[in-house]
């Protein structure tokens, strides 16, 4: 990842020369010279990164370059931080002024000397690479394509897979897509992560009986990462018109043809006859663009079947083509495949128990299962299987033979990582600290990437609202499309809400992150902080009564940590002096997440972490106090110095049943974009003037905030308010709606323990798309009082005394409606013909008064998801559901036994929902 580190640093130095000019002072020229040196070095690193797999000397140089790049950033950041701190506001005496000037001179001299030393080292390493035969590569050349990796993945259509499991349905879908003339797909693509069986499935399609009968000819070509266009065209032409060795004359003619002649010949052939061409393992859009002239897309009866790890590439080749995202094997399919590979002819309970335990480790990845089964087939003894089962993780890390120090599985998966653009590599490695099988919040991940600086923007782009977040979102989607990470929850609008890592991809991420000192996971009690330099640290306590002394006294080489994250685990005891020592030590932190820690008090030294971009405080115990009812309350006092963190973009204050004493300094953190309070906070009235970049404000207490100041948060997009008061609603209406400053607000949540009257909120002219109201309503707003373009509405505990559907079904843009916990207290609900024209998802939960629900024909014509749960008096599903042919998912949970029996196969209402593709009854 040396090219990635150097590229990021080069970008940062370029920005730094502009942004920090007043602090860089006389070292500014050196920074610009270093920037030029890094750009020169970067051109050699592409070839070097490729060759380090096979050359220990190059690997050592790469490591030195990577650490030197970190060194230069640390030196410059330390210098600007110290200079800025000395030039702070305030009146100082002449004597102190001279003392500061003298100290700054010494710091300048020391920094200049350190920069020159590092620059000389980088220059020397560049020369060594050049003299060693490392050549500078242009952007158009492939970064990775060593013969070892190419041979590892080279495929051939004639090679017969001895075991094929789990592809029956996918095979039928692909064959249909290629043969169905009514749909006329020109390109059919199979996408998925390495090892899922894309090539195996493509071979099954290639030799399928119906496919062989339909097409006039066939050609299979493997496209390496070092794709030579002319060679690929020659191979295809040879297989189409001269497949046998006896046609030597024709082969000679093809070999002598120029590239443009080859392309033209292939193009004409595919127009004249029906050919099936398989392009296996194509990686980049650039590769396709070089091959494209030989393929008459949209003309003739010929088809292309391609496999790729990159979904975007498939869509690039043909946006109208057919795309199959390959899934992982189920547990039963995994076991079936393993049985065949491990040659288990008889069911032996001991072997089966061991085998199933090991197969689970493979996570449904066919390649991993095949490798494991093949290894165990060599020694079918219980002793050997026990040994493998006890050490399966290390077996996957070991090589297939003595010449390789990585497993075959990891080598195949690592191909995806090595081909990543440099901007995506740190993003992927950052995932290494998340726990196994963890649902990762996409929003949180994006914020962390931005805070780390993985998303570079130029100085003139900084003030654009959410450019960095948008770019980071694109990075996430690209990693998903490349099958490096898996999407989890998807919103109805198609946005990725959560994601996760396949176990084997997580192992790969951890392996590379630790090897390159990018990230380390530290288990308190089990180990000490590594003597090796590490740039990011995730800390976890697996035992009770762990403490932070190990961090306070750790190796000095780790003082320049970029991220310090405390993972979910056992509670960590933290003395104030340990936290103080930690904050004093790690002053270059960009991301800090404190979880599972019980401090006696948060020290003021946290305010010295001036490079901090993201801060999360989720702390277990604080000083306690008994209220008037005798209940124990927990408090946290935030120090006033938190207002010094002027670079902070994300501030999360979390805690269960936590009462937070907040100093009125939040307004000083001018860079804030995301602010989350705990559900209870107290202290002086909070002001928000100056927070012009704030986009998300969650858990705002309507009783303790300066409501007037909210008018200055002109970029606010999401607002969550609890303990609503009539006064707040009046001010909210007058300031936000009437003055027009509500223009950016897209999501609004209002929560109250008392009855609310929101009829005067005047939301109709706002840009709000999502509205969540929790608490009793005096009345449902009229149609004209709802936001004009609302797409999502959630009502909870509203206790409406009328059926809300006649009003809600007229909301023209509404796509999602959720009614929770006695949202209305009526026995009957009706959805009328022509109502809810855009509704996609409807959730009815804990509507305890509802007995009858009628759906007219023509209602909800686009509904695809319906969930009904805990509506204890509802007798049956409405008959009108039979007319909603778009309904794909029906969830029935915690309903009466009679209700559930009626919709099961053979039940009285089964015919109403038999057209629904997925029905869950629980």
Buried (B, 14 or more C-beta within 10 A) or exposed (E): BBBBBBBBBBBBBBBBBEBBEEBBBEBBEBBBBBBEBBBEBBBBBBBBBBBBBEBEEBBEBBBBBBBBBBBBBBBBBBBBBBBEEBEEEEEEEEEEEEEBEEEBEEBBEEBBEBBBBBBEBBEEBBEBBEEBEBEBBEEEEBBBBBEEBBEBBEBEBEEEEEBBBBBEEBBEBBBBBBBEEEEEBBBBBBBBBBBBBBBBBBBBBBEBEEBEEBBEBBBBBBBBBBBEBBBBBBBBBBBBBBEEEEBEEBBEBBEEBEBEBBBBBBBEBBEEBEBBBBBBBBBBBEBBEBBEBBBBBEEBBBBBBBBBBBBBBBBBBBEEBBBBBBEBBEEEBBBBBBBBBBEBEEEEEEBEEBBEEBBBBBBBBBBBBBBBBBBBEEEBEEEBBEEBBEEBEEBBBBEBEEEBEBBBBBBBBBBBBBBBBBBBBBBBBBBBBBBEEBEBBBBBBBBBBBBBBBBBBEEEEEEEEBBBBEBBBEBBBBBBBBBBBBBBEEEEEEEBEBBBBBBBBBBBBBBBBBEBBBBBBBBBBEEEBBEEBBBBBBBBBEEEEBBBBBBBEBEEBBBBBBBBBBBEBBBBBBBEEBBBBBBBBBBBBBBBBBBBBEBBBBBBBBBBBBBBBBBBBBBBBBEEEEEEEEEEBBBBBBBBBBBBBEBBBBBBBBBEEBBBBBBBBBBBBEBBBBBBBBBBBEBEEBBBEBBBBBBBBBBBBBBBBBBEBBBBBBBBBBBBBBBBBBEBBEBBBBBBBEEEBBEBBBBBBBBBEEEBEBBBBBBBEBBBBBBBBBBBBEBBBEBEBBBBBBBBBBBBBBBBEEBBBBBBBBBEBBBBBBBBBBBBBBEEBBBBEEBBBBBBBBBBBBBEBBBBBBBBEBBBBEBBBBBBBBBBEBBBBBBBBBBBEEBBBBBBEEBBEEBBBBBBEEBEBBEBBEBBEEBEEE
